[in-house]
Each structure stands twice: as C-alpha cells, then as structure tokens.
Amino acid sequence: MATTILNHPLIDHKLTIMRNKDTGTKEFRQNLDEIAMLMAYEVTKTLPLQNVEIVTPICPMTGKQLVRPIVLVPILRAGLGLVDGFKTVIPTAKVGHIGMSRNEETLQPEEYYAKFPSCLNNADVLVLDPMLATGGSACAAITNIKKRGAKNIKFACLVAAPEGIQVIESEHPDVDLIVGALDEKLNDKGYIVPGLGDAGDRLFGTDQ
C-alpha cells in the first residue's frame, strides 16, 4: 500500500522533548498523548466515506459518514500510550489488545494475549506501537490480527528505523504504514538510533 512519513513540525517538536534522556515519565507520557492526537488526524484522513441524507436546521443535505467502524489495536505494552490520544479524536473507536513477546529458544515473537471486538472483519483496524525497530513483533502482530479476519489495516508508529519499515513493506504490502519520524538505523543491539530509549519503560516509569 503506502508508507507515509509525517514530518510534522509539532510532532518533531514534541518528539524532541521525548527523546531527551532527562525528560521524566509525566512529561514523556503527556507528549506521547499529544502526538497521538496529531497522528490520529493524519492516519484517518484516507478512510472511506459514504453519503448520508440528513436535515440541518436550514434544509436537507447530503453529508458524509465513515463506511466502517474503527478499531484501535495497541501492541502491549508501549502501544497503550497511543490509545488515549487516538480515542480523544475518535471517541467511538473500539479497542482491542494484542501482546507479543520473544520466545527465548526460537528468538521469534509469540502472542501471549489477544482480545478483539467482534467487528474486526468489517472495521478499519489501526495497529498502534510507538516504536518500529526490527519489525518482527509488528509483523507477527499484524499476521495474527489478519488471521482473526481483519482486512483493512493501518500501522501507526511514532519512530521507525528503515529496517523495520522494509520488513513491514515486504511481509505486509497491503498495510498502510504511517510514521511520525524516520530515524537513522538500528545499532548492533537492535535499538533505534537516535531513538528515544525503551518507550514502554519510559511511559510507565519502569526504567529505574
């Protein structure tokens, strides 16, 4: 489908605050929430619409409404940090959850939790995760969501490495990818450079 790098001035400004190692949990969480609202506007601007006949206080008219319901699916646990911002912009959205962890023997991502609304097969599904590094967990999550019937999927992340984008584009060419900022690379430990550290730890204050 398409990969979009937002390069939005407000996102870049708030992301710089988040990247700073001296930024505390409260400020990190607040800026992530604000960025999520900005991203929600961009992620949803290509959703399909259909005509609907209504009557305003002045006259009848043909308006527009979304064709399908929207389901947010954060990848646990860092993806939870994007949910509130998206829900502020899309208060009618339903929320599913999927958890992925690495099998220490096979080194492959495995699902350890999943719960979805029943409308998944007829919804616009927005998969949320602040970081896209190697792309392994994201790809596995998208695969598992597809197995449950989802057909219209977009993946939204705050910061991505080129390697992760390439993996998503290769394994899931039917999924739109929306990225707040494209970083330089992965280092030899698989961390995004310059990145912002472990988003989950910084979001929940578990990095100490």
C-alpha positions as CSV (number, residue, x, y, z in Angstrom):
1,M,0.0,0.0,0.0
2,A,1.8,3.1,1.2
3,T,4.3,4.4,3.7
4,T,3.9,7.9,4.9
5,I,6.5,9.8,7.0
6,L,4.6,12.7,8.6
7,N,7.5,15.1,9.3
8,H,5.0,17.4,11.1
9,P,6.6,20.4,13.0
10,L,4.5,19.8,16.2
11,I,5.3,16.1,16.2
12,D,9.0,16.9,15.7
13,H,9.0,19.4,18.5
14,K,7.2,17.1,21.0
15,L,9.3,14.1,19.9
16,T,12.5,16.1,20.7
17,I,11.2,16.5,24.3
18,M,10.5,12.8,24.5
19,R,13.9,11.9,23.1
20,N,15.8,13.8,25.8
21,K,17.1,11.4,28.4
22,D,16.3,13.9,31.2
23,T,12.5,14.0,30.3
24,G,10.6,12.4,33.1
25,T,7.6,10.0,33.0
26,K,4.9,12.6,33.3
27,E,6.2,14.8,30.5
28,F,7.1,11.8,28.3
29,R,3.5,10.5,28.7
30,Q,1.9,13.9,28.1
31,N,3.8,14.5,24.9
32,L,3.1,11.0,23.6
33,D,-0.6,11.6,24.2
34,E,-0.5,14.9,22.3
35,I,1.5,13.3,19.4
36,A,-1.1,10.5,19.3
37,M,-3.9,13.1,18.7
38,L,-1.9,14.7,15.9
39,M,-1.2,11.3,14.3
40,A,-4.8,10.2,14.6
41,Y,-5.8,13.1,12.3
42,E,-3.2,12.0,9.7
43,V,-3.9,8.3,10.0
44,T,-7.6,8.6,9.4
45,K,-7.6,11.2,6.6
46,T,-7.9,8.5,3.9
47,L,-10.6,6.4,5.5
48,P,-13.5,5.8,3.1
49,L,-16.8,7.8,3.4
50,Q,-20.3,7.2,2.2
51,N,-23.1,9.6,1.5
52,V,-25.9,10.0,4.1
53,E,-29.0,12.1,3.8
54,I,-29.7,14.4,6.8
55,V,-31.7,17.5,7.5
56,T,-30.0,20.5,9.1
57,P,-32.0,23.3,10.9
58,I,-32.0,25.0,7.5
59,C,-32.5,22.4,4.8
60,P,-32.0,18.8,3.7
61,M,-28.5,17.9,2.6
62,T,-26.2,15.0,1.6
63,G,-23.5,14.6,4.3
64,K,-20.7,12.1,4.8
65,Q,-20.1,9.4,7.3
66,L,-17.4,6.7,7.8
67,V,-18.1,3.4,5.9
68,R,-16.7,1.2,8.6
69,P,-16.2,1.2,12.4
70,I,-12.7,1.9,13.7
71,V,-10.9,-0.5,16.0
72,L,-7.7,0.5,17.7
73,V,-5.2,-2.3,18.5
74,P,-2.2,-1.3,20.6
75,I,0.6,-3.8,20.8
76,L,1.2,-4.3,24.5
77,R,2.5,-2.7,26.4
78,A,4.0,0.5,24.9
79,G,1.2,0.8,22.3
80,L,-1.2,1.7,25.2
81,G,0.5,5.1,25.3
82,L,-1.1,6.0,22.0
83,V,-4.6,4.9,22.7
84,D,-5.9,7.8,24.8
85,G,-4.8,10.4,22.1
86,F,-6.4,8.4,19.3
87,K,-9.6,8.0,21.4
88,T,-9.8,11.7,22.0
89,V,-10.0,12.3,18.3
90,I,-12.1,9.1,17.6
91,P,-14.2,8.6,20.7
92,T,-16.4,6.0,19.1
93,A,-13.5,3.7,18.3
94,K,-13.5,0.2,19.9
95,V,-10.2,-1.1,21.4
96,G,-8.6,-4.5,21.0
97,H,-5.3,-5.6,22.5
98,I,-2.5,-7.9,21.4
99,G,0.6,-8.8,23.4
100,M,3.8,-10.1,21.8
101,S,6.9,-11.5,23.5
102,R,10.1,-13.1,22.2
103,N,10.5,-16.9,22.6
104,E,13.9,-17.2,24.2
105,E,14.5,-20.6,22.5
106,T,13.4,-19.8,18.9
107,L,14.0,-16.0,19.3
108,Q,10.7,-15.5,17.4
109,P,7.9,-13.2,18.5
110,E,4.9,-15.1,20.0
111,E,1.4,-13.9,21.0
112,Y,0.7,-14.1,24.8
113,Y,-2.5,-12.1,24.9
114,A,-5.2,-11.1,22.4
115,K,-8.7,-9.7,22.8
116,F,-10.6,-8.1,20.0
117,P,-14.1,-6.6,19.3
118,S,-16.4,-8.9,17.2
119,C,-16.5,-6.4,14.3
120,L,-12.8,-6.9,13.4
121,N,-13.5,-8.3,9.9
122,N,-15.6,-5.2,8.9
123,A,-13.6,-2.5,10.5
124,D,-10.7,-0.1,9.8
125,V,-8.1,-1.5,12.2
126,L,-5.4,0.9,13.4
127,V,-2.5,-1.1,14.9
128,L,-0.5,1.2,17.3
129,D,3.0,1.0,18.6
130,P,5.4,3.9,19.4
131,M,8.5,2.1,18.1
132,L,9.2,0.1,14.9
133,A,12.7,-1.3,15.2
134,T,13.4,-4.7,13.6
135,G,9.7,-5.1,12.6
136,G,9.5,-8.7,13.9
137,S,6.9,-8.2,16.6
138,A,4.8,-5.7,14.5
139,C,4.7,-8.2,11.6
140,A,3.7,-11.1,13.8
141,A,1.0,-9.0,15.4
142,I,-0.4,-7.9,12.0
143,T,-0.3,-11.5,10.9
144,N,-2.3,-12.7,13.9
145,I,-4.8,-9.8,13.5
146,K,-5.3,-10.8,9.9
147,K,-5.9,-14.4,11.0
148,R,-8.8,-13.2,13.0
149,G,-10.4,-11.6,10.0
150,A,-9.1,-8.1,9.8
151,K,-8.8,-6.9,6.1
152,N,-8.4,-3.1,6.4
153,I,-5.3,-2.5,8.4
154,K,-3.1,0.6,9.0
155,F,0.0,0.5,11.2
156,A,0.9,3.7,13.1
157,C,4.1,4.3,15.0
158,L,5.9,7.3,16.4
159,V,9.6,6.4,15.5
160,A,10.8,3.9,12.9
161,A,14.1,2.5,11.7
162,P,14.5,1.9,7.9
163,E,15.0,-1.8,8.6
164,G,11.6,-2.1,10.3
165,I,9.8,-0.3,7.5
166,Q,11.4,-2.6,4.9
167,V,10.2,-5.6,6.8
168,I,6.6,-4.4,7.1
169,E,6.5,-3.4,3.4
170,S,7.9,-6.8,2.4
171,E,5.7,-9.0,4.6
172,H,2.5,-6.9,4.6
173,P,2.4,-4.9,1.4
174,D,-1.4,-4.4,1.9
175,V,-0.9,-2.5,5.1
176,D,-0.6,1.3,5.1
177,L,2.3,2.4,7.4
178,I,2.2,5.9,9.0
179,V,5.4,7.0,10.8
180,G,5.8,10.1,12.9
181,A,9.6,10.2,12.3
182,L,12.1,8.1,10.4
183,D,15.3,7.6,12.3
184,E,18.8,6.7,11.1
185,K,19.3,3.0,11.7
186,L,19.4,0.1,14.2
187,N,22.5,-0.4,16.2
188,D,24.2,-3.8,16.8
189,K,21.8,-4.5,19.7
190,G,18.7,-3.8,17.6
191,Y,17.9,-0.4,19.2
192,I,16.8,2.5,17.1
193,V,19.4,5.3,16.6
194,P,18.9,8.0,17.8
195,G,15.6,6.7,19.1
196,L,14.2,7.5,22.5
197,G,15.1,4.5,24.6
198,D,12.6,1.9,25.7
199,A,9.2,3.6,25.1
200,G,7.4,1.2,27.5
201,D,9.8,1.7,30.3
202,R,9.8,5.5,29.9
203,L,6.0,5.6,29.6
204,F,5.3,3.5,32.7
205,G,8.3,4.6,34.8
206,T,9.9,1.2,34.9
207,D,13.3,2.2,33.6
208,Q,14.9,2.7,37.0
